[in-house]
Amino acid sequence: MDYLQPAKPKNYLVEAILVTIFCCLPFGIVAIVYALQVDNYYAAGQYAQADRASRDAAKWAKVSLFASVAVIALYLLFIGIIIFLGLSFS
């Protein structure tokens, strides 16, 4: 029997590298690890694991991006509160 090979899932390596550099390093590294596993699993014929690694890479890249946005928003809120308190007591 000749089985059709499913399409290779996206590995999200570029996205993982970008969020590692510009956003949240720890979560970005996890995204890179999963992104690198996609091609290895696919080449080995483990298509379900390749798909799972692709979804995990995308998930951790998004977590890294959202964590970075949340930290920046909290930082700006903190600075705003400090400025407001400084102006109200002077």
ZISULFEN-V729400 format. One line per field, one symbol per residue. ss: DSSP state (A for helix, B for strand, O for the rest). phi: phi as a letter, one per 40 degrees, with the letter a starting at -180 (. if undefined). psi: psi as a letter, one per 20 degrees, with the letter a starting at -180 (. if undefined). A space follows every 10 residues. Layout:
ss=???
phi=???
psi=???
This chain:
ss=OOOOOOOOOO OOAAAAAAAA AAOOAAAAAA AAAAAAAAAA AAAOOOAAAA AAAAAAAAAA AAAAAAAAAA AAAAAAAAAA AAAAAAAAOO
phi=.bcccccccc cfcccccccc cbbbdccccc ccdccccdcc ccccgccccc cccccccccc cccccccccc cccccccccc cccccccccc
psi=qoqppqqpqp ikgggggghg gidogghhgg ggghhhhghg gghijmhghg gghghhgggh ggggghgggg ggghghgggg gggghhhhj.
